[in-house]
Amino acid sequence: MFNRISFSLIYLRRFFWIIACALLVSCTQTDQLTSQEKSMLITEHDFIDFEISKNKKIHGKFNKQRSYIDHNTTLEYETTINENIYLLNTFSLEKNHTNAVATAFSMRTGALIGLKLGDMANEEIPLKNQYNGKATLLLLKINKEPVGNLVTYVHDKKVWFAIFTGFYYDKAKDFEAVFAPQLEKIQAFSSFDN
């Protein structure tokens, strides 16, 4: 009986190792993005009106993660310029529209829970133009004072999520004047070159 259990445990361990290895190779991650991939993300240089970055150097880090199991690719740019200025944005190409909606919902919900724990409130700013998808702009506040924005945009199987603090848009028209080209670029995107 002992040999059977021992024998079964050996095969069970091997099975779990095979599963673990399969999960590891099912996902790739790199900080090397193509120019096309980088163009799907915003950096501090997209906020010219706020004079956040006085030089042409990019302060943050790019990241790309591809999941072969979920059939999605996620691009990310994140930077902290000083204790007040923070920017994170992601662009995800999902398997289908349902997955895109679920990704946007989970990213937004997770961010809002984290912000609420940090005593940050939010107020939705309605956008007139939805760019043939679903665009949402939230004004983030601490002690009723604006401190940043959270943006989600879903179009077909694409998701763009951005959160930034240290600067903000409190009017839809000001936001759209800056970000309409970005949302239109995401709307027109069909696939990565590589």
N, C-alpha and C positions, 0 to 999 in steps of 0.2 A: 504493500500500500504506500509506504514511504517513497519508494522509487517512482511510483506513478505520479505522486504529488510533485516530487522533485523534477521529474521529467516534464510535467505540465507547466511548472513555474519557469523552467528554462525556456520553453516555447512561448509562454506568455510574455516573458521579458524580451525575447527576440521580436515578438510581434509589436510590443510597445516601442522598441528601438526603431523598427522599420517605420512605424507611424510617425515617430518624432522626426526621423530623417526626412520623411516625405513632406512633413509640414515645413521643415526648414528650407527645403529646396523649392517649395511651392510659392515662396515669396522672395523677391529680390529687392534690395535697397541700395541706393547710390546717391551721392551728392553731385554727380555729373549730369546736368540737364542740357538738352539741346537748346538752341536759341528759340525754336518753336515752343518748346515746353516752358521756358522761362517767360515767354510772352503771354502765357496764360495766367501769370501771377502778377501781383502788384508789389512794388518795393517802396521804400521811403521816397524815391525820386518821383513817384506818381502824385505826391502831395506838395507840389511846387508852391501853392498858395500859402502853405504853412511854414515854408523855409525850414523844414526839418533837417535836411542834409545840405550843407553848404558846399560839399565836394562831390565828385562823381563816384566815389568809392561806395560799394555796396557793403553795408554793415552786417547784414544777416547771413543766414545759411539757407541754401536750397536743398531739397530732399525729394527723392522720387521713390515710391514704393509700388511694386507691381505684385498683385496676388493672382496666381494662376488658378487657384481654387475658386475664388470669387469672381474671376474675370474682370478685375478692375485695376485701374492705375490711378494713383494719387500723387499729385505734385504739391509741394509745400514750400513756403518762404516764411521765415520767422526772424525777427530782429528786436532787440531792445537797445535803443540808442542812449537813453539815460533812465533815471528812475521813474520818469513820467511817460516816456514815449515807448510804446510797444506796438508791434504789428505782427499779426499772424494771418496768413491766408492760404487756403488750399483749393486746388482744382481737382475734381475726381471725375473720371470717366468710368461709369458703372456698366454693368452687364445689360441693364434695361431701366426703363423709367421707374418701375416700382422700387428697385434697389436705390435709385437716385433719390427718390422721395424719402425713403427710409434713412439713407445716409444724411441728408439735409436735416431731417427731424432729429436724429440722434446727436448730430454735431451741435445744433442749436440748443436742444434741451440740455445737453451736457454743459455747454458754455453758460447757459442761464443759471443752472444749479450752482456752478462754481462762482459766478458773479454774485448771486444772491448770498452765498456763504461769505463773500467778501464785502457784504453790505452795499452792493451796487444794485440800483434799481434800473428799470428800463421803460422806455416809452416808445411805442411804435409810431413811425412817421410814414404815413401812407404815400406810396409811390404811384403816380398816375400811369406811367408806362411800366408794363410788366415784361417787356421785351420777349413776347411770345412764350413766356414761362411763368414762373412764380418768383417774384423778387420781394424781399422783405428788408426794411431798414429799421433798426432800433437805435434810439439815442440812449446811451448809458449814462447814469447819473450817480454821484455820491453826494449825500446831503442835499439833494435837489439841484445840484450843480452839474451841468454836462461835462463829461470827461472823455467820451469816445463813442464809437458806433460798433454795432454788430450787423453784418449783412449776410443774407443767404439768398442764393439764386439757383433755381432748378429749371433746366430746359432739356427736355427729352431725357437722355441718360447722363447728363452732365450736371455737376454740382459745383458751385463756387461759394466758399464760405470765407468771410473776413471779419476779424475783430481788431480794432485799434483803439489805443488810448493816448492821451496827451494832445489830441486834436480831434475835432468832431464836425459833423454836419448836422445842423438842427433844422434845415429846410430841405425838402425833397428836391427842389429845383437846383440848389447848390450841389447836392450830391450827384444828381443826374448830369449836370454840366461837366463834372469831372469823370464820372464812371460810366456814362452811356457808351463810350467806345469800348470799354472793357466788357460790358455786358453784351454788346453787339458782337464782339469778337468770340465770346463764349458761345453765343447763340449760333454763329456761323461755323464753329469748329465741328469737324466730322471725325477725324482720326489723327493719330500721331504719325509722323513721317517714318519713324523707325519701326 
